[in-house]
């Protein structure tokens, strides 16, 4: 059986390496690019870092998307804005493979014309992976990964095949399952990303320097989540609870607890050390630092689009999109200050509430 990962960055590289390690009988291919891809091509392996320590995993690689030909499964893990280009490059090589999207954003429509609905599976991972350096990928946070049908389909047959495949990875803390409301699950993760992306604009540690910092939490964090909840309700999107720590309701509860005088300080003390040693890494911060286009239009921008379709507005998320694009076009330092982000969001909320 051949399993290919198209656009193997952090998530794709980690899952590909773990799958190859735990199921050596599989033919696993990573289609790579950039410095990370160059490092893999030179060594012929991916170094994965996690609770197991540091482990190099030999793996087949290619720079050519057409090399996914003959695959039984093709995982698409490119940035959302690169989806259509990647599918065009793979073209007929996708063949009869089950195509699996594990990407940020809601991009089901981009697969139209490339993959029939019955062979398309949409995924969401609550894990957090990061490329520490070219050729080396770390699991910063374990968690649940769920799969389900794309918009326009209710069949979970293909999704169950993906779960059976990924279930061969036997790592404590990593779980795989089918979820019938995968769209709602993906929006759950999208809102957390929308929140995390706002912390990236100042290069702030999401947990210790954003959520644990009262002015940011109250001035930026809670308004973002409240707006997302309001907009998605207006758009008829049901957000289910998901297992593990990366669940929107749990993040909301954490913010609530952090705002209490005594318990909040105790919780800060309990989590500060862990997340200072192993911070949650969002791709937007890495992209800003590398001078690359970000996925903000597919995250905070998606909330803005849902709002427009529902006949309402999302000014807070629109401002996050605006700030991000300003930073993308800056020369030199592409980050702003935490206080600037707080001030701009507070001003927006004042204007919209008056």
C-alpha positions in Angstrom: 0.0 0.0 0.0 1.3 3.4 -0.9 0.6 6.5 1.2 1.8 9.9 0.1 1.9 13.3 1.9 1.6 16.2 -0.5 3.3 19.3 1.0 4.9 17.6 3.9 5.7 20.4 6.4 5.3 20.0 10.1 2.0 18.0 10.2 2.7 16.0 7.1 6.3 15.1 8.0 5.4 14.0 11.5 2.4 11.8 10.5 4.4 10.4 7.5 7.4 9.5 9.7 5.3 8.0 12.5 3.3 6.0 10.0 6.5 4.7 8.4 8.0 3.9 11.8 4.9 2.0 13.1 3.9 0.4 9.8 7.2 -0.3 8.0 5.4 -2.5 5.4 3.8 0.7 3.9 5.3 2.6 1.0 5.3 6.1 2.5 6.3 9.1 0.3 6.7 12.7 1.4 6.5 15.4 -1.3 8.5 18.3 0.0 9.7 21.8 -0.8 12.0 24.5 0.5 14.8 24.2 3.0 12.9 21.5 5.0 12.7 19.5 1.8 16.3 20.0 0.9 17.3 18.7 4.3 15.2 15.6 3.9 16.6 15.0 0.4 20.2 15.2 1.7 19.7 12.8 4.6 16.9 10.6 3.3 15.2 10.8 6.6 13.0 12.9 8.9 14.1 13.5 12.5 11.1 13.4 14.7 11.1 14.8 18.3 8.6 13.9 20.9 8.1 11.9 24.2 10.1 9.1 22.5 13.1 11.4 22.3 14.9 12.2 19.0 14.5 9.6 16.3 15.6 9.7 12.6 13.1 7.9 10.3 14.3 6.9 6.8 11.7 7.8 4.3 11.1 8.1 0.5 10.9 11.7 -0.7 10.3 13.7 -3.9 10.0 17.3 -5.0 7.5 16.4 -7.8 3.8 16.2 -6.8 3.2 13.8 -9.8 5.1 11.2 -7.9 2.1 10.5 -5.8 0.9 8.3 -8.7 -0.2 4.9 -7.6 -1.1 6.0 -4.1 -3.9 4.5 -2.2 -4.1 7.5 0.1 -2.9 11.1 -0.6 -2.7 13.4 2.4 -2.8 17.1 1.5 -1.0 19.1 4.1 0.0 22.2 2.2 -0.9 25.7 3.3 -4.5 26.5 2.5 -3.6 29.1 -0.1 -1.5 26.6 -1.9 -4.2 23.9 -2.2 -5.3 24.4 -5.7 -1.8 24.8 -7.1 -0.8 21.5 -5.4 -3.8 19.7 -6.8 -3.1 21.0 -10.3 0.5 19.9 -10.1 -0.6 16.4 -8.9 -3.3 16.3 -11.6 -4.1 12.8 -12.9 -1.5 11.3 -10.6 -4.1 11.4 -7.8 -5.7 8.5 -9.7 -8.3 6.6 -7.5 -6.6 7.5 -4.2 -8.6 8.6 -1.1 -7.5 12.2 -0.7 -7.3 13.5 2.8 -7.1 17.2 3.7 -5.4 18.0 7.1 -5.3 21.8 6.7 -6.3 25.0 8.4 -9.4 26.7 7.1 -12.5 25.5 5.3 -11.4 24.8 1.8 -13.6 21.9 0.6 -14.5 23.8 -2.5 -11.0 23.9 -3.7 -11.1 20.1 -4.3 -14.0 20.4 -6.7 -13.0 19.0 -10.1 -10.0 17.1 -8.7 -11.5 14.6 -6.3 -15.0 13.1 -6.2 -16.8 13.6 -2.9 -16.9 9.9 -2.1 -13.0 9.8 -2.1 -12.5 13.1 -0.3 -11.9 13.2 3.5 -11.6 16.3 5.6 -9.5 16.1 8.7 -8.7 18.2 11.8 -5.8 17.6 14.1 -5.7 19.0 17.7 -2.0 18.3 17.8 0.6 20.9 17.5 3.7 20.1 15.3 6.5 22.4 14.4 9.6 22.3 12.1 12.3 23.1 14.6 14.9 23.3 11.9 15.0 21.9 8.3 14.7 18.1 8.5 13.6 18.1 12.1 9.9 18.1 13.3 8.7 18.2 16.9 5.4 17.3 18.4 4.8 20.2 20.8 1.3 19.0 21.8 -0.4 15.6 21.4 -4.1 15.2 20.9 -7.0 13.9 18.8 -7.2 13.8 15.0 -10.6 13.5 13.5 -11.8 12.8 9.9 -15.2 13.0 8.2 -17.0 13.8 4.9 -16.6 17.0 3.0 -19.4 19.6 2.6 -22.0 18.0 0.4 -21.6 14.4 1.6 -22.6 12.5 4.6 -20.8 9.2 3.9 -18.1 8.3 6.4 -16.9 5.2 4.5 -13.7 6.8 3.2 -13.1 8.5 6.6 -13.2 5.2 8.3 -10.5 3.8 5.9 -8.3 6.7 6.9 -8.8 6.1 10.6 -8.0 2.4 10.1 -4.8 3.4 8.4 -3.7 6.1 10.9 -4.6 3.8 13.8 -1.5 1.8 13.0 0.4 4.7 14.7 0.7 3.5 18.3 1.8 6.6 20.2 0.2 7.4 23.6 -1.7 10.7 23.4 -2.3 10.4 19.6 -5.8 9.2 18.7 -7.7 9.0 15.5 -11.5 8.8 14.9 -14.4 9.5 12.6 -16.6 12.5 13.4 -19.9 13.0 11.5 -19.8 16.8 12.0 -16.3 17.3 10.9 -17.2 20.8 9.6 -18.1 21.9 13.1 -15.0 20.2 14.5 -12.9 22.2 12.0 -14.5 25.4 13.0 -13.7 24.6 16.6 -10.0 24.4 15.7 -10.4 27.4 13.4 -11.5 29.7 16.2 -8.6 28.6 18.4 -6.3 29.4 15.5 -8.0 32.8 15.1 -7.2 33.4 18.7 -3.6 32.1 18.4 -2.9 34.1 15.3 -3.7 37.3 17.1 -1.0 36.4 19.7 1.5 35.8 16.8 1.3 39.4 15.6 3.5 40.5 18.5 5.5 37.2 18.7 3.9 36.5 22.1 3.8 33.0 23.6 0.1 32.1 23.2 -0.3 30.8 26.7 2.1 32.7 28.9 2.2 36.1 27.2 -1.3 36.3 25.7 -3.9 34.2 27.6 -2.1 34.7 31.0 -1.7 38.5 30.4 -4.9 40.1 31.6 -5.0 43.1 29.2 -4.5 40.9 26.2 -6.9 38.2 27.4 -9.7 40.7 28.1 -9.0 43.2 25.3 -8.2 40.8 22.5 -8.8 37.2 23.3 -12.3 37.2 24.7 -13.6 39.6 22.0 -12.2 37.4 19.2 -13.9 34.3 20.7 -17.2 36.1 21.4 -17.3 37.4 17.8 -16.5 34.0 16.3 -19.3 32.4 18.4 -21.8 35.0 17.4 -20.9 34.8 13.7 -20.9 31.0 13.5 -24.2 30.9 15.3 -25.6 33.4 12.7 -24.2 31.2 9.9 -25.8 28.1 11.3 -22.6 26.4 12.2 -22.8 24.0 15.1 -19.5 23.7 17.0 -19.3 20.3 18.9 -17.0 19.7 21.8 -13.9 17.7 21.0 -11.7 15.5 23.1 -8.5 16.7 24.6 -7.1 20.1 25.5 -7.5 21.7 22.1 -11.2 22.4 22.4 -12.8 25.8 22.2 -14.9 25.5 25.3 -11.9 24.4 27.3 -10.0 27.4 26.0 -12.9 29.7 27.0 -13.0 28.1 30.5 -9.2 28.6 30.8 -9.6 32.3 30.1 -12.4 32.5 32.6 -10.4 30.8 35.3 -7.3 32.9 34.6 -9.5 36.0 35.3 -10.2 34.9 38.9 -8.0 36.4 41.6 -6.6 33.3 43.5 -7.4 30.3 41.3 -6.1 32.2 38.2 -2.7 32.7 39.8 -2.5 29.1 40.8 -3.4 27.9 37.2 -0.8 30.3 35.8 1.9 28.8 38.0 0.8 25.3 37.0 0.9 25.9 33.2 3.6 28.5 32.8 6.6 26.2 33.0 5.2 23.7 30.6 4.4 26.2 27.9 7.5 28.2 28.3 9.6 25.0 27.7 7.3 23.8 24.9 5.3 26.7 23.4 2.4 26.1 21.0 3.7 27.2 17.6 1.4 28.7 15.1 2.3 28.7 11.4 1.4 32.4 11.1 4.3 33.4 13.3 6.8 31.3 11.4 5.5 32.7 8.1 5.8 36.3 9.3 9.4 35.7 10.5 10.3 34.1 7.2 8.6 36.8 5.1 6.1 34.3 3.6 2.4 34.9 2.9 0.3 33.7 5.9 -3.0 31.8 6.1 -4.8 34.6 7.9 -7.4 34.9 5.1 -8.3 31.3 5.6 -8.7 31.6 9.4 -9.7 35.1 10.7 -10.7 35.9 7.2 -13.1 32.9 7.1 -15.0 34.3 10.0 -15.3 37.6 8.1 -16.7 35.7 5.1 -19.2 33.7 7.2 -20.3 37.0 8.7 -20.9 38.6 5.3 -22.9 35.5 4.1 -25.0 35.6 7.3 -25.7 39.3 6.9 -23.6 40.5 9.8 -20.1 41.7 10.4 -16.9 40.5 12.1 -14.9 43.7 12.8 -12.5 42.2 15.3 -11.4 39.4 13.1 -11.3 41.9 10.1 -8.8 44.0 12.1 -6.6 41.0 12.8 -6.6 40.3 9.1 -5.7 43.9 8.4 -2.8 44.0 10.9 -1.5 40.7 9.5 -1.4 42.0 5.9 0.3 45.2 7.1 3.0 43.1 8.7 3.4 40.9 5.7 4.2 43.9 3.6 6.7 45.4 6.0 10.4 45.3 5.4 12.6 44.3 8.2 10.9 43.4 11.5 7.5 41.9 10.6 6.0 42.0 14.1 4.3 44.6 16.1 4.0 45.1 19.9 1.5 43.4 22.2 0.2 46.8 23.3 -0.4 47.9 19.7 -2.6 44.8 19.1 -4.5 45.4 22.3 -5.1 49.1 21.6 -6.3 48.5 18.1 -8.7 45.7 19.0 -10.1 47.8 22.0 -10.6 50.7 19.6 -12.5 48.5 17.2 -14.7 47.1 19.9 -15.4 50.6 21.2 -16.4 51.8 17.7 -18.7 48.9 17.1 -20.4 49.0 20.5 -21.1 52.7 20.4 
